[in-house]
Amino acid sequence: MVVDDNEEAASTLAQYLEAYGHQTFVEHLPGSALLSAALEKPEVCILDIGLPEMDGNELARG
């Protein structure tokens, strides 16, 4: 899972990871990222530290 409020950066990173055979999904807001993580159960999360509402460190603890 890639979480970044910068949509272009998130999309570019997801495309890069997919080019190397990884399955990805992208979220742009912490709340939706928490919901998606609960449903999708990602093995790895790449989080932007400077997210709105809560920072990436708080999201990682969530």
Buried (B, 14 or more C-beta within 10 A) or exposed (E): BBBBBEEEEBBEBBEEBEEEEEEBBBBBBBEEBBEBBEEEEBEEBBBBEEBEEBBBEEBEEE
